[in-house]
Amino acid sequence: MAKKHRIPRRPVSIVGVRLDLGAGRRGTDMGPSAVRLAGLHEQLKRAGFTDVVDLGDVDTPAPETLVETDPKARHLPEITAVCRKLGRTVRTIMDEGRVPVVIGGDHSCAIGTFSGIAAHFRSQKVQPGIIWVDAHGDMNTPASSGSGNIHGMPLAHLLGMGRPELTDLLFKGAKVPADRAVLVGIRDLDYRERVVIEKSGVRVFTMKDIDEHGMPSVMRQAIAIAAGPDDEPFHVSFDVDGVDPQYAPGVGTPAAGGLTYREAHLAMELIAETGRMCAVELVEINPILDVGNRTGSLAMELILSALGKRIFSD
């Protein structure tokens, strides 16, 4: 059997985000450590990545030290500050020609990650897209959310909907147009969130779509949407609760019926083959709820697949 061409090993910079201010349950602040402890550095080296820098973690305050001032967008000032730091870090990584690997933390960190990506490409007049793998839509706004938890709102803010502190992070306005954003693996939406999604124009591939058409077909369509007609770069934001809880038990908002182990890896492998992925983040790993660091290990493996590791050695 002929092997496919080797995917180049680009220089990688790792950033952890010890953030759980945006979620309703504690524990995702330990996610970056869980992924590192699963052997991320060793496995990157074994896969042929010789230029890897770990920049450590973006510091975040503990919720117990804070006073909530906005029940519709809980811990908004603190999350904004963390996302601003992260965004500037991601932009610097990309300005240096490296691939950011961001490890969360709750999914609100994606506002910072993609704002940094968009800021980097803005000077080049390039519009990056985004593939959002998740059980949930993450497109609530403060007006539609019943909890006020910002980890359920990041994609809405990147599309320009929500509080200006987050929609205007690093530069004013939306960071991605709706026709370049795509949701994959959706199976659990709030009622009012559905209305927001339907009005937005974002393409959604539910688990039903994956069951009917298969992961290869869905991912090729998702990649085409994120890359756009000019085949531009795109970011991958992967919430591990997109994977079925039997493979990823360590998440705060599990929903049965998600991606299988192999479907998740296939999605990342197909992304890697394009050569257009400019950054990747894995979020919502909660070691408190995990079993033997299975979820941390899965996140580590998915990072490698996204960067180009294959079943056959290149």
C-alpha positions, 0 to 999 in steps of 0.5 A: 500500500502506497504511503501518502506524502509526509506532512511538513513538521512546522514549528510549534508553540504550546500555550496553556490557558488555566481558565474555568471562569466561563464554566459552571463547574470547576476543574478545566483550569487543570486541563493544560497540565493533564494534556502535558502529563499525558506525554504531549512533549514526548509524543511530539518529539517521537512524531518528528517535531524538532522545534517545539516551544512551551510558553507555559500558561496564561495566568487566570484569577481563581473564581473564589477571589472575584465578585460577580457584577454581571449575571448575564455575562459572568466574570466578564472583566476577568475573562476579557483580560485573560483573552486579551493576554492570550490573543496577543500571545497567539498573534506573536506566535503567528508573527514568528511563523509558528503554529499555536497549540492552545490548551484550555481551559473552558471554551471562552478562551477561544475568543482570545485564540481566534482574535489573535489569529485574526489580528495576525492575518488582518495586516495581510488582508487575509480572512481566516475561517474556523471549524468548531467541533463541539457537542454544543453551539456555543452561540448563546449571547448574554441576552439568550443565555440562561446561565450567564456562563461565557463558555457557551458564548464564544463563537457568537462573540467571534461573529460579532454578537454580544458584549463589546468587551469581547466582540472588539477584542484586539480590534473592533468588530467581528473576527470571522464572517458567518460563511467562514464558520462551521459547527461540527458534531452538534447534538445539544442546543438551547432553545433560544440558541437555535434561533441565534444560530439559524439567523446567523447563517453559520453552517451546522453539521449535527451528529445526525448529518455525520451518521447519515453521510459519514465523517469524511463527507462532513469534514470535507464540506466543513473544510471547504467552508472554513477555507472559503473560495480562496483556500485561505487558512483556518483555525480548529477549535475542538471541545472534547465534549464533542467526543462521546463520553465513553471516550472522553469522560472528563468534561463538564457538560457531557452529552451522549451520542458524540463522535467516536474515537476514530471519527475524532481522529479522522476529522483531525487527520483530514484537516492536517492533510489540507496544510491550511490549518493555522492553529489548533486548540483543545478545550474543556478537559476537566481532570476532576471528572476524568478517569485515569486521564483518558480525556487528557490523553485523547486531547494530546492524541488529537493535537498530534493528528491535527499537526500531521501525525499518521498511523504509518510513520512518514 
